[in-house]
Amino acid sequence: MRNNKALQSLITIADILGLNEEDINNAKELLEHQEYGLSFDTLITQIYEYDIEITKDVYSLIAFIGKELGLQTKNYSFMESQIRDIHKMPEPVKVELAKIIKLHAGAD
């Protein structure tokens, strides 16, 4: 993976969306050990298993990371089922997600 900022952003987003601390810490530890694929898999699997809803922008970030890792679309496309309407998301969450996604977009 060219840079891990996108994966760091996904960890932060997962934390904001309410993924439990244990899974967040596991993903961070895997990232620190340059286990990018395992960190990514931990995040998306647990987001899916806990039925945490995401936005289209978060899915775009997931797809970007998946492509960076050289994964086939089928390895992360199941996350599309977690997309919710951005208008139903609490305003503080939208604001924080927008900041993180904007930060990520500047890293390209």
WOCORUR-V93357 format. One line per field, one symbol per residue. phi: phi as a letter, one per 30 degrees, with the letter a starting at -180 (. if undefined). psi: psi as a letter, one per 30 degrees, with the letter a starting at -180 (. if undefined). burial: # if it has 9 or more other C-alpha atoms within 8 Angstrom, else .. A space follows every 10 residues. Layout:
phi = ???
psi = ???
burial = ???
//
This chain:
phi = .dbcdddddd dddedddjdd eddddddddd ddchcedddd deddddeddd hddbcdddde dededededi ddeddbddde dcdbdedcde eddedddddd dddddddd
psi = kelgeeeeee eeeeeefgkl eeeeeeeeee eeghieeeee eeeeeeeeeg hkklleeeee eeeeeeeefg lkefffffff ffklkfffkk eeeeeeeeee eeeeeff.
burial = ...#.##### #######.#. ..##.##### #...##.### .###.###.. .#####.##. ###.#####. ..#..#..#. .###...... ..##.##..# #..#....
//
